[in-house]
């Protein structure tokens, strides 16, 4: 009698789950192949010249909040003051800084006052934060209150601008009859760890954001970026301004969400060299910057955040398990490995991350997973979110969080 040892094949559920993830990645890759070149590049478009404003008026207000930005605020302001073919009303806000940010703003303003620049620069110093506000929304709201122009650019105190960045951005927004323009900055990265993390975050975000659909009024895709949110003043007022986002940690993203949901015309553009920002220093710097953001992304809801954490964990572990068991799951794992390379390659002009960094995706995704867990855990342990030295109670953040992103 001959005995045959039957070796069980891969479990059907594992096969199905592996191929569902593989199809998701392949769909992303196909979408990037089809649409990755559709985002407009403001450095290549022929744009109309802005008409001269009436004497004493300006084309655009730039609101620049700064809290402990002594290493970058001077460069930000001087780059804005070097803008050409446009007249700017610049409002620089020292938001309770404990370093020399306020003195540097005053110094740049004093130097500027002696020049013959067509721009204006106003320094505003905040010493106390009113109850019921987060620091940055409060600073942005105060800056917007002083605006005298039809357009407002909300930016940050660590962004450097090309001399033609704002004239090109405003001309494009006007030509598109847009209400909100997000210009993707150049993410300056000084280490392999930063590149790996930026590439992984972009790939993970691709599961919920189709950048080429931001301009589609029928699509739910939206975006807001703190480095460059250019908003028509009438839309800003109609949405309630930052007064309606006074306890919002992700004030830039939530602003973009409100713009799109209200039916205003939103545009997303690229502009290599037009705006540059160093968002973090090293891979751990990315994790630190995500500390306040990730739990807020899920509106401080433990169940939603836990589900997202589980989804990322499965995405990391599943290909390894599928490779080990072989058969159909192994083929799915190969697809999961190849598809991100397409995403990295087709989006390199946006992320500035070389496609080769896809090899570090599993490790960077694992660090991002840790950042997700850390963000939620620290908020729950501390009873709130710490931002620029101030603890904002979790109960107040949850009360003001509003609905999910739908």
Secondary structure, DSSP 4 states (H G I P E B T S, - for coil): -----PPP---HHHHHHHHHHHHHHHHHHHHHHHHTT-SEETTTS--PPPPPPPTT--SEEEEEEESS-TTTHHHHHHHHHT--SS-EEEEEEEES-SSSHHHHHHHHHHHHHTS--SSEEEEEEE----TT--HHHHHHHHHHHT--SSEEEEEETTEEE-TTHHHHHHHHHHHTT-SEEEEPPEE---SHHHHHHHHHHHHHHTTT--GGGTT-TTS------TT-EEEEHHHHHHTTGGGGGTT-TTHHHHHHHHHHHTT--EEEEE-TTTEEE---SHHHHHHHHTTTTHHHHTTT-HHHHHHHHHHHHHHHHHHHHHHHH-HHHHHHHHHHHHHHHHHHHHTHHHH---GGGGGGHHHHHHHHHHHHHHHHHHHHHHTEEEETTEEEEHHHHHHH--S---
